[in-house]
Amino acid sequence: MRTVARGFTYVELIIVMAIIGLLATIVIPKLASTRNRALIAAMESDLRNLVTLQESWKLDSGSYATSIPASLWSPSTGVTGPTITLTGDGWTATVGHVSTTRSCAVFMGSTSVPPATKEGVPACTP
C-alpha cells in the first residue's frame, strides 16, 4: 500500500509565488501613483482653504496677510509653506510637501505664479 503525502509540491509553490510576483508588479506602481495623487490633493486643499482665509482676512482688516497665525490655519501634515507674497493688487502663495518634489501655487489678483494660471485656482507642477 502507498501512503498519501500531504502538503504542496514544489511546483505548486513555485506557481503560487510566480502569480504573487506578477500581481505585485501590477499593483505596486498603481499604489505609488495613488500616494502621489493624495499628496497633491492635500496641497491643493490647503491652498483652497488659504484662499478662503485670505479673503476673510481682507474683509476684516482691509489688507491681505503675509503670514497666518497657527491658531487660524495650519497646513496639512507634511505640507511645507505657504510662502505668501503680496502683489500690487493681491497675493501669491506656494506650498510643497516633504514627500515629493512637486509644488503647488495659487494667486489672487493679476500677478500669476507658475504653475497657477487662473486666479484663485490652485495648480501643481507636473
N, C-alpha and C positions, 0 to 999 in steps of 0.2 A: 504494500500500500504506500502511496505517496502522501507526503504531508503538504498541506497547502500553506505557502508563505504569505504572511500578511504584511501589508505596507505597500509603499510605492516603489516602482522600479526606477533606476537611474534615468531611463529615457523619459518617463513621465515627469520626473522632477525637472529635467532639462527643458522640456516643452513648456512647463508652467513658468519657469524662470525666463524663457525667451518671450513668452506672452507678456509677463510683467514688465520686462525691459522695453518692449515695443510700446506698451501703454505709457510708460514713463517718458519716453522720447516724444510722445504726442502731448502729454499733459503739462510737463514742466515749462515749456515755452509759453503756453497759454496762461499759466499761473503768473509768470513774470510780467506778462502784458497786463494782466488784471491788477497786479500790485502797482504798476506804473500809472494806470488809469486812476486808481484810488488816490495816489499821491497828488496827481494833477487836480482831481476833484476837490481835495482838501484845500489846495492853494486857491483855486477859483472861488470856492465857497467863502474863504477868508476875505478875499478881495471884494466879493459882493457885499459881505457884511460891513467891510470898511467903507464902501461907497455910501451905504445907508447911514452909518455913523457920522461920516464927514458931512453929509448933507444936513443931518440933525444938528451937528456941531455948529455949522454955519448959520442955521436958523436961530440958534440960541445965542451965539456970541458975535455973529457978524463976519467971521472970517474962518478959513479952514485951519485945521490943526496940523502941525508938523510932527507931533508925537501924540499918541493916545495913551491916557493913563490905563494901567493894567486893571484897575477896578471897573473900567467901562468896556474894555475889549482886549482880548489877547488872542494870538494866533493859535491854530490847532497844534497838537503835539508834532514836533519835527519841522514845522514851518518856520523859516527864518525871515525876519523882517517884521513889518514892512519898512521899506525905505521910502519915505514920503518927501516929495519935493514940491514946493509951491511954485506956481507959474503965474503969469500975468493975469489970467482970468480963471484959474482953477488950481489943479494939483495933479501930480502923477504918483504912482506907488508901484513898487515891485516887491515880490516875495520869492523865496526859494524854498528848498526842502533839503534837509540833511541827507536824505537817502537817494537823491537824484541830482543830476547836473542841470535839469530843466528849471526854468524860472517862468513866472507869470507876471503880467503887468496890467494896470488899468489906469485910465486918465479921465479927468473931468475938465472941460474947457476945450480950447482949440489946440493945445500942445500935446501931441500924441507921444507915446513912449513905446518903442518896439517891444514885443510883437503886437501890442494892442493897436487896433485901427479904428474902432468905434467907441465913441465916448460912453463911459460907464459900463462897458462890456469887457470883462477880464479875458485875456488871451495868453496862451502859453507858447514857449518855444517848442519847435518840433523835436 
